[in-house]
């Protein structure tokens, strides 16, 4: 999270870069989600691959079906990046994200 309370953006990028190869169809996902305790909306990142959502932020290891993860996250705006798009955004921005969630649509 970009507010300093978590490491989801960095962890998701590192997972995409170091675990999934260049030819893999994994997606980096950025979304505005609801905090499970407070309901407060905040930016979050995870990886989706082969029908599973993978969230290793803050020392967790959550793997579950994409549909269930997205439903539990109660996401609002959601943006998917393939490996090439992720690399472009990393170079252009100089940081792990979020890159587009707060831009007006």
C-alpha positions in Angstrom: 0.0 0.0 0.0 1.2 3.5 -0.8 0.3 4.9 2.7 3.2 3.1 4.4 1.1 0.5 6.1 2.1 -2.4 3.9 4.3 -3.8 1.2 1.8 -5.1 -1.3 3.0 -3.2 -4.4 6.6 -4.1 -3.9 5.9 -7.7 -3.1 3.5 -8.2 -6.1 6.0 -6.7 -8.5 8.8 -8.9 -7.1 6.6 -11.9 -7.4 5.9 -11.1 -11.1 9.5 -10.4 -11.8 11.3 -13.2 -10.0 8.8 -16.1 -10.0 6.8 -15.8 -13.2 8.9 -16.0 -16.4 8.7 -13.7 -19.4 6.3 -16.0 -21.3 4.0 -16.4 -18.4 0.5 -15.0 -18.6 0.4 -13.9 -14.9 -1.2 -10.4 -14.3 -0.2 -7.8 -11.7 -3.5 -6.3 -10.3 -3.9 -3.0 -8.7 -7.3 -2.2 -7.1 -9.0 0.0 -4.6 -10.2 -2.5 -2.0 -12.1 -2.3 1.3 -10.1 -2.9 4.5 -11.6 -6.1 6.1 -11.8 -4.5 9.6 -12.8 -0.9 8.9 -14.3 -1.0 5.4 -12.0 2.0 4.5 -10.9 1.9 0.9 -7.3 1.8 0.0 -5.0 0.8 -2.9 -3.8 -2.8 -3.0 -1.8 -5.1 -5.3 -1.7 -8.8 -5.9 -0.9 -11.3 -8.7 -3.3 -13.5 -10.7 -2.3 -16.6 -12.5 -4.0 -19.8 -13.7 -7.3 -18.8 -12.0 -5.7 -18.0 -8.6 -5.1 -14.8 -6.8 -1.8 -14.7 -5.0 -1.2 -12.2 -2.2 2.1 -12.4 -0.3 2.0 -8.9 1.2 2.8 -8.2 4.8 4.2 -11.7 5.4 1.0 -13.5 4.3 0.7 -16.3 1.7 -2.9 -16.1 0.4 -3.8 -18.2 -2.6 -7.4 -18.6 -3.6 -9.6 -18.5 -6.7 -9.6 -15.1 -8.4 -13.4 -14.7 -8.2 -13.4 -15.3 -4.5 -10.5 -13.0 -3.8 -12.0 -10.2 -5.8 -15.4 -10.6 -4.1 -13.8 -10.6 -0.6 -11.7 -7.6 -1.5 -14.9 -5.7 -2.4 -12.8 -3.9 -5.1 -13.7 -0.7 -6.8 -11.5 0.5 -9.6 -9.3 -2.4 -10.8 -6.4 -2.4 -13.3 -4.6 -5.4 -14.7 -1.0 -5.2 -16.0 0.9 -7.9 -18.0 4.6 -8.3 -17.4 5.5 -5.9 -20.3 3.1 -3.2 -19.0 4.4 -3.6 -15.5 8.0 -3.2 -16.6 7.1 0.0 -18.6 5.4 1.5 -15.5 8.3 0.6 -13.3 10.7 2.4 -15.6 8.5 5.4 -16.2 7.5 6.0 -12.6 10.5 4.8 -10.7 8.3 3.1 -8.1 6.3 -0.1 -7.5 2.9 1.6 -7.7 0.1 2.4 -7.6 0.4 3.9 -11.1 -3.1 4.5 -12.3 -5.7 4.0 -9.5 -5.9 7.6 -8.5 -6.1 9.1 -11.9 -9.5 10.3 -13.0 -11.2 8.1 -15.5 
